[in-house]
Amino acid sequence: MFRKILVANRGEIAVRVIRACRELGIPSAAVYSDADRAALHVLMADEAYSVGTAAAAESYLNISKILEVAKCCGADAIHPGYGFLSENAKFAQACAGAGIKFIGPSAASMEMMGSKTRARQEMEKAGVPFVPGTSRALESVQQAKEIAAKIGYPVMLKAAAGGGGKGMRLVHTAEALQPSLEAAQSEAQRAFGDGEVYLEKAILNPRHIEMQVLADEHGNAVYLGERECSIQRRHQKVLEEAPSLLVGPEMRRRMGEVAVRAAKASDYWNAGTVEFLVDAEKNFYFLEMNTRLQVEHPVTELVTGLDLVHLQIRIAAGEELPFRQEDIVIRGHAIECRIYAEDADNNFFPSPGKIETLLSPAGPGIRLDNGVYAGWTVPIDYDPLLAKLIAYGQDRQQAISRLARALPEYFVAGIKTNLGLFRRILADKSFQSGEIDTGYLERLLKIETDGEDRKGTADVAAMAAAVFTVLESRVTASNNGTGVAGAGPATSSWKRAARTEGLM
Amino acid sequence: MPLPCAGQVWDGRGALLQWNFEMIYNVAIDGTVFRLDLDLDRETGSWRCLLDGREVQIDAVLAQPDVLSIVIAGRAYQIRRERLASDVRIWVGDQSYAAEVSDSRSLRSRKARADSGKGPRPLVAPMPGKVVRFLVGVNSPVEAGQGVVVVEAMKMQNEIKSPKKGTVLKLAVAEGAAVNAGDVLAIVE
């Protein structure tokens, strides 16, 4: 086993990995930027080293600095977490060159999966299903019509050089194909200087379901079941669950076997995730493979009873998988909420700042993977993920009711969070019945909420507001000797001024 | 016989003659204004509370900064307060309200200034009730905060205090008169 593990990350995932290290009896070394000196992961690690300024490129992405720290402190392994350097093949290569074990797949596997075209070639060879269509540019309208007729409408035209929706056209009928193709080509030409357009079957309102795989360095690989990740906002996952209501045992086996084939085709080892698009008929298509631990890994841990970070470390240390596929049992249901520092009332803008009060939920079936504390200032420099609230239950119903119970226990003051969004999702009938797809959250957010049902406790709020004021004026009175019933520090200066005038 | 505390007037034989609430606030909750008359016995921690003139049995303890446990007639609430740059929000369970607390004396005096400029200021009845008696006469000098008139409401006597140091210009109603909330009781200049 390793002598010491350097955790090349921050926030809740760094805390998560540090905890696993402690559980395994391995000393951990944190790294931090200038903005993170007081961050929770620094408080929790056995050792901590500064790696640069707040800008991630100067600190958490600084390969040479991180390797230098690892060598100096005697770490013989690095856990990259997710994000930052976790999918950087150069970093994995540099670790190997420095004689430090990278806890993740090989640089070669990462490179292969990182290239869309190479990944597609290898995956198709291994029999991994892709969305039907052409992977190369269309040569003529006639060719487009033939292919579209073969795979069936609706189809999607996509710019080969594209991204961000430019050069994309959804086509429902053969008649609309020619004008749409010409429009897409000219838009692609203008946007990317390349008018090449290809065609795919359009998957309307797909689900996003991914399969966790785990492979050791001795050729053994297993799948640990799927995660339903369809609840997204602007391609960012918000709530994930395992298992998916759509996926039964038979479909799980088929998806899992495809995922294991994909891993084996890239000589993959350690933890990885194969993402699929799933259509209404339960056809699933390869999207990409994430060559790292996922943010949402806890839901898989809860339903399998396995600790993925422990397993990552053991695999990296050269151990064989301690179980076979038939030993993996999915039991119960888990749901994760990603708690972000963002303002749900203001288009989900990030809301960094000082956390004044933090009350955390706990109790049966509740897991909180948290990276912050009261009194700490969430820096503006990084991803606004504060924590992940995960509920486990014997079934989906119980997991939902535990989450619904835990959410009001959770309170973060000083910065805005998206906690209120989860109350809305959990209360929504479509969510409760599992009718979700990647368009679900945008549709939910378009529904206006009526504030009228919230008036039930306004009188309680009024009494509480006044009581706060009295209790604080008492402190003020005993501190400065005046008996004036002020409103304490809560009041704004104009209010204080008004009061002073009133007492003249 | 209970020990007298600030704001209470006893008749010497153990009967409570009147109760002057020490703290009176107007609390705007999402724009709706509630009037709160509060007293806190600092020895025992017990409260007296009128919500819009109606007596409510409350018990309240600050659990930690910005977290209050309040028990209202046996119903327990955990209240959280969020202080934002723009406003203060009070959370009751998963419901949140914008809250603005103002000292009712301050509000009254501001209203008075708005009504009649810098000069005389009216004392108004905070709730419907009956004028029990005046504690001072016309042309008497009064200090800011000195009791001017006693109004009884909900079987409770409340002393209405002068908003400023000055002279009682006028007594606007007769003793024994029924008044409504907002009625002018006296004017101090």
Interface residues (C-beta under 8 A of the other chain):
Chain A: E356 T357 L359 L407 P408 F411 A413 G414 G420 R423 R454 K455 G456 T457 A458 D459 V460 A461 A462 M463 A464 A465 A466 V467 F468 T469 V470 L471 S473 R474 A485 G486 A487 P489 A490 T491 K495 A498 R499 E501 G502 L503 M504
Chain B: E22 M23 Y25 V27 I29 D30 T32 F34 L36 L38 L40 R42 W47 C49 L51 V56 I58 A60 L62 Q64 P65 D66 V67 L68 I70 I72 Y77 I79 R80 R81 E82 R83 V88 I90 W91 V92 G93 D94 Q95 Y97 A99 E100 V101 S102 D103 R105 S106 L107 R108 S109 R110 A144 P163 K164
